[in-house]
Amino acid sequence: MRPNKSFGQNFLIDRSVLAKIVEAAEISATDEILEVGAGTGVLTRELAKNARRVVAVELERDMLALLAETTRTYKNVELLARNLLFVDPVEVFGEVPYKLVANLPYYITAPTFRHFLESANPPRLLVVMVQEEVAERIVAEPGDLSLLAVSIQFYGRPHIIARVPASAFYPAPKVNSAILRVEIKSEAPLTANERDSFFRVVQAGFSERRKQLHNSLTHGLHRKNEDIRAWLTAANIDTSRRAETLSIEEWLRLWKNMPTV
């Protein structure tokens, strides 16, 4: 089976890396696992050895046939032929907690996080293989934060478990990867409606990178600069700060102080 370049496929061939992914997921006999982009089933089989149930998502038809063959002796594995961005966790798991494990194509990393973290039943833990540079952006501290980092740290605590060289894949990609573990907060900081409003503010803040926050919010939210300055002052945030310097707590405080008009 040859990797499909149009799907961004690179097969993980280093078994020591597989072991690190499984270890990071801390799978118990009661766990339900969603594996997206299951590919050849190498990781699927390792997950199935310990989990109660593994739902393996794969879109490509030829790959799905191979996946069915390699997992046929595992009665706790279910295959789902679907684009991962059209997988509804509530349809698959109901309200049952689950963990998400994935070796993500680089081009779909951000949409995947957004899709599952914003769902009515988000995973309680994510263990994903992503591009090393993306992993570093996600775990960044205030001073180097990005919209992507805020979008994920809002929901949970990300950590880089291991860095993975390109040689661990076939064919070897042009960049290195990292195993990222995200522990999701037990309670969502905001309701779904509040979350949408919150991220409108965050997106506006990052709309003009490296500019002072009062300018980016003025242009991003289409409000008067003097009103934005007053809003920042009310939230106890210096008007000269830049978006990348604000912590999640400061973004939440800014949103909670947002004027209604």
Secondary structure, DSSP 4 states (H G I P E B T S, - for coil): ----GGGT--EE--HHHHHHHHHHHT--TT-EEEEES-TTSHHHHHHHTT-SEEEEE---HHHHHHHHHHTTT-TTEEEE-S-GGG--HHHHHTT---EEEEE--GGGHHHHHHHHHTSSS--SEEEEEEEHHHHHHHTPPTTS--HHHHHHHTTEEEEEEEEE-GGGEESPPSS-EEEEEEEE-SS-SS-HHHHHHHHHHHHHHTSSTTSBHHHHHHHHHT--HHHHHHHHHHTT--TT-BGGG--HHHHHHHHHT----
